[in-house]
Amino acid sequence: MNVLVTGGAGYIGSHVVKLLGESNNYNITVIDNLSTGKEDAVLYGDFIQANLADNFLMENIFKEKQFDAVFHFAASIVVPESIENPLKYYLNNTVNTINLVNLCIKYNVSKFIFSSTAAVYGEPDGTTVKETSMTNPINPYGRSKLMSETIIQDTAAADKDFKYVILRYFNAAGSDIKGRIGHSFPDATHLIKVAAEAAVGKRDKVYIFGDDYDTPDGTGIRDYIHVDDLADAHIKALEYLEANDSQIFNCGYGQGYSVKQVIKTMQEISENEFKVEIIEKRPGDPACVIADNSKIIKKTGWKPMYNNLEIICRTAFEWERNSEILVQAQKIGNIVSESRNESLLKGL
């Protein structure tokens, strides 16, 4: 099967590419503009540095490759930025999805796996969110994703040969179990990534946004899913489409951990009591959001392997620590190189 992975050099996309490559069942093409992704995170397949907005180049790629399926990850994902610059999100997320789906229809690509988000639910009623829960996003990022979902669904309704699975992520975290790739997104805002950075000294402190929620310890509770389990859900989704109709699935574990639990676990694993500061709540942050994952488990047979906060935090920390070691080694190498160059110049 010939598959295209957009945004395949990014955090979740690269983990999906890894699983696709390890299965030996796919011819993989990865497209990424490297605005946030890293080419060295692409462990398998053919890599093309390109922007999805380049319609001429994208059409030539589709003509040449004759894809059977598309995994669409490429998107802007920072909520505060989406509020400050909404047009960037509607152009990069929604308009580029329109163009990509249009190429799929034109070149008979029958399977489309879309990277969506629990942000489409906004501030859900209750703690457990089903796929049938009301969608009411509260920021341009969530709205851009919900618009993209609608475009995909309407296209499938009009073209019976085009099928999709929309995966609504909750809180992806952790890194490749074998430590080969990880979360390299610059200026990340995800709690476990931030805590791992603090644990290795990349950040001075971790902020807790409010500690008076109606939860056991007063801090917000979220459903964290290990990125390797999330990647496996994408493979299961593609396999599901071979003999089934389009679906929307929540991707989470069906249980949650509080901000304080995450920080404590990271401190214990890293043996670093990094500084934590409690500040005001952020507008729109619900007290508790947990995925109802019964649908994806029942319909696809997806079986999470890493539903354990310690495993999630440990893989995130080890990736961050190893990345910091590499950065320091490079700095030392640069200093040594500069020193040698100065010596050579003096000798001249």
C-alpha positions, 0 to 999 in steps of 0.5 A: 500500500502506498501511503502519504503522511503529511506532517510526518516529521512532527511528534505524532506523525513521526511515531506513526511513520515508525510503526508503518515502517516497522510493519514492512507493509507500506511504501511511505512518503512523508511530506513536512515543511520542517517548521516544527518537525525534524527530518532526522525523526523520519525513520522510514520512507521517502522524505519530501520537504514541502508546504501543503499550500504549494498546490503545483508541487502537491499535485505532481506528488499525487500524480507520481506516487498514486497513493492508496491512503493519506495520514494527515497530521500537518497543522498548527497546534498552539492554542494561544497562538491561534487566538492571536493569529486565527487566520494562520490556523484557518489557512494552515489547518482548514484550507490545506485540508480542503486542498488535500482532500480535493487531491485525494478525490481527484487521484482516487485516494480512498482512505483518509486518516485525520489527526483531530483533537479533543479541543473540538469539544470545547468545555464538555459537560461532565468528565467523560467525553463520548464521540457523540458529545456536543462539539463547541470549540472555544478557540480558533485551533479547535474550530479549524479542526472541527471545520476540517472534520466537516469538510472530510465528512461532507466529502465522504457523503458525496463520494462513496469511494472516499472513507475516513477515520477522524481521531480525536486526540486527548493528551499525547505524551511520552516518547518512543519506547526505544528512545529513538524519537521524541517530542521535539516541538519548540516552546511546547505547552504540554504538561508532561513535556514541560515537566520533563524539560524542567527535570533536565534543567531546560526550564526554571520552573513548572506552572500550575494554572489553578489549584482550586478545581473541584478535583481531589487535589484541586488541580485539573485532571486530563487523560494522557495517552502514550504516543506509541499507543496513539500511533498504533491507533492510527494503524488500527484505523487504517486497517479498519477502513479496509472492510468498514465504513467511516468513523470518528474515534476518541483516542485516550485511556479512559482515565486521568491524572491530575497536574500535581500527580504528573509533576510528582511522578516526573520529580520522582523519576528524575530525582529532581525536585524542580520548582513549581509555582501555582498561578491563576487559572487559564480561561476555559480550562475544565476541571476534568476531561477524560475520553470514553475510548470504548468505541475505538476498542470495540470497533478496531481491537485497539489494545493500549500497551503503555497505560501507565503514568510512570512509563509515559513520564519516564520515556518523556524524561529519558528523551529530554535528558538524552536530547540535552546531552546531545546539545551539550556535546554539540556545544563542546564540539563547537567550542573546541572547533572554534579554539582550533581555528583560533590557534590556526589563525594565530599560527598563520 
